[in-house]
């Protein structure tokens, strides 16, 4: 997988890129709907002898409006999953900035066609793009042709990044994990042993006790208190620095 990142205005020619099918999205959390869409795009790429190009973004759009970055998944982990589990030829990470925000739907589609050599598109039925999210799958079909745009219908929003954030905020992390491609992780500052500052993600996590796994190796019980994770107990030792923990499920307060 070739990884390219930068300002959209600086990404105007991609060496080696041939005719492609393009998927655009935040892909935050990489949940079951994302997986189905990407698997379908892979199938269409093979069937039509196209390269698969995924276009994503370097941060949440909320940051342009001075709001907190509410991503669930670190971008490094997202890239690792995309590279390891999906047959993506090019991963384009666009900087979320005023230049990208200014692109009208037609301008963005022209960029897709010229720069990405886009012949086909695969998106969810709720996909929007361009300035003020004015572009929809309707505009994609009008521009690229109805037969060249695959739309995955979403009957409801039971699986979405917004829904997953709500589950985590409500303490239902076990239900969130069933929807996520990779289990929910919290990342720590390196300082401290028993109590660690949670530096990522910057979303609401219900306070309380959690069954967890440190560095995906050692079982533990953590107490989440605001932006801190306090180690209550663990079943073994871990040699390397603890940089993250998988939250498996919320539990009752452990008895001594």
Secondary structure, DSSP 8 states (H G I E B T S, - for coil): -EEEEE-GGG----TT--SEEEEE----S-BHHHHHHHHHHHHHHHHTT-EEEEEEESS-GGGGGT-----SS-HHHHHHHHHHHS--SEEEEE--SHHHHT--HHHHHHHHHHHS-EEEEEEETT--BSGGG-B-HHHHHHHH-GGGEEEE--S--SSSHHHHHHHHHTT-HHHHHHHBSS--EEEE-SS-SSEEEEEE--S----EEEEEEETTTEEEEEEEETTEEEEEEESS--SS---EEEEEEEE-----
